[in-house]
Amino acid sequence: MSFRSPAKLRAAFFDVAMIILGGAMTAGLVHVIAILIIPLYASNDAYARLSHLGATNATILLPAADAAALSRSVRAAGLRSLGNFQAAL
């Protein structure tokens, strides 16, 4: 059996630790970049959903919501009842 010297073991441990640290930092950087890029690919964002209401940078008076409109929006969201809608909030 051949034993490694403590200096070689320390150097090997340092090399492995640096590889793991580099991999973790690279993965973190990739995740941050992905989170920042996702809105560029979103086609149904808030601006797209509200752009049909009127001109950009203009104040628009929205009609008052009634129970029927809330019911339609609940069905459109795929929720079965108002109780589930409130639970989702």
C-alpha atoms as one frame of an Amber mdcrd trajectory, in Angstrom:
protein
   0.000   0.000   0.000   1.261   3.413  -0.817   0.225   6.356   1.292   0.092
   9.855  -0.041   1.831  12.584   1.797  -0.355  15.126   3.627   0.746  17.835
   1.204  -0.507  15.840  -1.798  -3.791  15.063  -0.031  -4.256  18.744   0.786
  -3.527  19.703  -2.831  -5.988  17.088  -4.138  -8.671  18.257  -1.695  -8.073
  21.870  -2.756  -8.384  20.916  -6.447 -11.660  19.076  -5.879 -13.023  21.908
  -3.725 -12.172  24.483  -6.417 -13.864  22.380  -9.104 -17.023  22.075  -6.983
 -16.985  25.785  -6.126 -16.488  26.725  -9.783 -19.351  24.467 -10.836 -21.659
  25.925  -8.186 -20.787  29.497  -9.199 -21.320  28.705 -12.880 -24.694  27.083
 -12.130 -25.726  30.111 -10.065 -24.735  32.489 -12.838 -26.664  30.456 -15.418
 -29.767  30.499 -13.200 -29.589  34.262 -12.632 -29.196  34.897 -16.362 -32.117
  32.571 -17.129 -34.362  34.393 -14.649 -33.449  37.741 -16.205 -34.042  36.502
 -19.778 -37.413  34.775 -19.184 -39.477  38.011 -19.471 -38.055  38.592 -22.956
 -39.736  35.385 -24.136 -43.062  35.893 -22.340 -45.789  36.519 -24.883 -48.706
  36.888 -22.468 -47.304  39.454 -20.053 -49.286  42.238 -18.394 -48.487  44.721
 -21.173 -49.815  42.353 -23.846 -52.992  41.630 -21.865 -53.748  45.314 -21.253
 -52.545  46.865 -24.535 -55.932  46.409 -26.238 -57.604  48.723 -23.699 -56.137
  51.933 -25.084 -53.109  53.995 -25.956 -49.774  53.574 -24.219 -48.999  56.110
 -21.460 -52.616  57.211 -21.237 -54.987  57.021 -18.290 -57.835  54.624 -18.975
 -60.978  54.404 -16.852 -61.920  50.756 -16.459 -65.533  49.716 -16.043 -66.657
  48.585 -12.603 -66.423  44.847 -12.082 -69.615  42.974 -11.384 -70.279  39.461
 -10.101 -70.704  38.061 -13.625 -67.336  39.450 -14.731 -65.654  37.994 -11.652
 -67.319  34.659 -12.333 -66.030  34.706 -15.934 -62.515  35.527 -14.805 -62.651
  32.720 -12.243 -63.709  30.267 -14.953 -61.032  31.637 -17.290 -58.422  31.047
 -14.603 -59.534  27.429 -14.409 -60.822  27.635 -10.848 -64.051  25.904  -9.908
 -65.470  28.323  -7.376 -64.850  31.673  -5.705 -63.636  29.797  -2.630 -60.820
  28.294  -4.684 -60.173  31.736  -6.181 -59.725  33.251  -2.731 -57.577  30.303
  -1.636 -55.341  30.865  -4.675 -54.704  34.428  -3.563
